Amino acid sequence: MNSKTMHIGSLELCLKQALVMGILNVTPDSFYAPSRVTKDEVVERAGKMLDDGASILDIGGCSTRPGFVAPSVEEEWDRVAPALDALRSAFPESVLSLDTFRAEIARRALNEFGGLIINDVTGGDMEMYQVVREFKVPYVLTGKRPTSDMSGVEIILDPGIGFLGSTEADFEALRTMKKEELPLLVGVSRKSLIWKTLGCTPDEALAPTQALHMYALMHGADILRVHDVKEAAETIELFLRINH
């Protein structure tokens, strides 16, 4: 793995080895119920993730499960703002990511809470690209390749597993995934390509998730976005032992 560096506000994150991004959903309807937290629980859950090996905390206020209905802008903001505020206060040196597809939410959060990674599952639009370019923060580009209108944006690539329309498309994205000059984020944790293929539930998908994590690491993943931080960190440790 090449050493790649991301700058998030005043923080510098060097990708000398794969990192774990822990998922914190301040929503009532995310597809995997144990990932849901309230604003009163978020600090305790985040602390456990950091202790278990997370390098990044990803906060989302809008479920993107199949058939989701997006909350209003104000409702999404009312979910994520208290969580970001609490995490900034409790863990001022931690790297935070905001999972949103709304440029307005991204701009508000960057103005109020400083440097964040913006994780946008939709692939973005010109308004979002302008926001992340203006604030000079990393942007997770999902399911797309960079284009000329993204010039000046610090991009983290995400192949978009779970957002490609079918299980076969998800597996094809994994098959064709390769090492990139840009940082590569992979999010397969407990997703439908696992439980639809194996006939299990998301609750039963921990072990197969780690199998796909190992595959992703072997094909150049720099960041694993996960529900289960400890197990993902252990998978990375085994991968490093194999390769070093």
N, C-alpha and C positions, 0 to 999 in steps of 0.2 A: 504494500500500500504506500503510495506517495504521501509525503507530508503536505497537507493543504491547510490553509489558514483562513478562518472567518473572523471578521470583526463585527462585534455586536455592541454598539455604543462604545464605552471605554474598555470593554472586555475583548480578549483575543482568545479564540478557540482553535487550537492546533490539532488537526486530524492525523496524528501519528499512528493511531489505531482506531478501530471502529468505536463509535460512541452509542450510548443508549439514550433515546428520547422517551421519557415517560409520559403517558397520556392521562390528562386530568380533564374530564368532561363535566363542566358545571351546567349540565343539562338534565332534564327529566326523562329524556327519550333516546339516548344513545343506544346503539344496538347491543352492546355488551354491558349489562346492568352494573357489574362491579366497577366499571370505569367511571360511573357517575358519582360526583361529590357535590356537597353543598358548600356554600361559602364558609360555613362554620367548620367543615371537615378538611378544607383544602390544604391548610398548613400542615396538619398532622399527616395527611396522605403524602404530600410532597416531601416532607422530612423523611418518611420511610423510603420513598423512592430514591432520594439522594443518598441515604445510608446504604441502600441496596446496589448503588452503582450508576444511577442516572447522572448524565452530564447536562441534559437539557430537560426542561419541563414544558410540555405542550398543553396550553390551556385553550379549550374550545367552548363556545357558548351557543353553538348551533349544530344540532345533529345532522349528519349527512347520510344517515341510514337510508336504505331503499324506501322510496315513497315519503320521505320526510317533508314536513311543512316548515319552512323557515319562519322563525319568530320575527317580529318587527325589529328594525334597527335599534330602537330604544330598549326593547326587551333583551336583545343580545348584549347590548352595552351594560345593562343592569346586571347581567350574569357575569360578564368577564371582568368588569372594572373592579369590583370588590375583591375578586380572586387575585388579580394582578397586584392590586394594592397590598393585600395581605402577604403575598409571596415576596414582593419587593422589600417589605418591612422585615419579614422573618429571615429571608435568605438573600441579602443584598448583593452577594457575589455570584448568585446562581444565574445561569443562562436560561432565559424564558423565551418561549415561542408562543405566538398567538395564532390559533387555528381559525381563520376567517376568510371568507371570499368577498367581503365588503370593504372597499377602499375607505369608506367613511369610518368604519370601526378601526381599521388599521391606523388611519391618520390620528384619530382621537387617542388611541392607545400609545402611539409613539410620542405624541405631544405630551401626554400626561405621565408616562412611565419610562420614557427613554428607550434605549436600544432593545429591540426584540427581533427575533426571527419571525417573519410573516409566512405562515404555512397556509397556502391557498389551494384547495383541492380542485378548483375549477379550471386552473390554467391561467386565470387572470384576464385583465383587459387593460386598455391604455391608462385608465385612471389609477388602477392598482400599480402598474409599472411606474407611473410617475411618483406615487407616494413612496415606494421603496427606494427609488432612485434619489428622490429628494432627501430622505432621511439616511441614506447610505447604510441600509441594513440588509442582511441576507434574506432571500426570497425563495421559498420552496415552490418550484415550477412543476406542476403535476400533469403527467400525461402528454406533455408537449416537448418539442425541441426548441431551444432558443432561436429567436428571430431578430431581425434588425431593429424592430421597435422596442426590444428589450436592452438595447445598448446602454451600458452604464449600470445595469442591475447585477448585483452579486447573487448568482443563481446557485441553488442546490437542486439537483434533478431528482424527481420522484417518478418512477415509471407508471404510477397510478393504479396499482393493484386495488381492485374493488370498485373502481370508477370507470371501467372500460366497457361495461355493458354485458359481459358474459364471463363465465368461468373459463372458457377456452381462451378468450382474449387475455385474461389474467395470466394463465399459464404461458401463453405465447410471449407476454411481456417478460416473464421470468426467464424463459428460454433464450431470449435475444438480449437480455441484460448483459452489459459488459463494463469493464473498468472504464472510467471516464476521467477526463482532465478536470471536470467540475465535480464537486462533492456529490455523492449519490446517496439518497435516502430511500430506504425500503420499508414499507408498512404492510406487513402481511398478518399482523397479530390477530388471531382468532377470526379471520375474515371468511367470507362465504366460500371462496375457492377451496378452503379446507373442509368446512362442515358439509357443504353440498357434495363434495367428492367422496368423503368418508362416511356420510350418513350419520353424523354426530351432531352435537349442538355446540354453540360457541363456548359453553362452560366446559366441554370435553375436549377442547382443541388446543390445550397447552402443549402437549408433547409434539404433535405435528407442526405447531407453530415454530418450535425450536428447530425441527428438521429443515423447514424452509429458511429460517434464520441462518443456519449453517450454509445452506446453498447460496444465499444472498452474500454472505461474507466471502465465500469462495469465488464469487463473480464480481467482487469489487465494492460491496456496500461499505459506506463510510459511517452511516447513521442507521440504526434500527429504531423505528418508532413502535413502541410496545405498550401493552397493558401490564405485562409481568416483568418487572425490571430485573429482579434477582436472577431469574432463569435466563434472561437474555444476556446479562453480564457474565453468567457462567458459560454460556455458549461461546461468547467472544473469548473468554479465557482459554477454553479448550481449543478454539481455532488458532489462537496465538501460540499455544504450546505445540500444536501440530506443525505450524509454519516456522517456528524458531527453535 
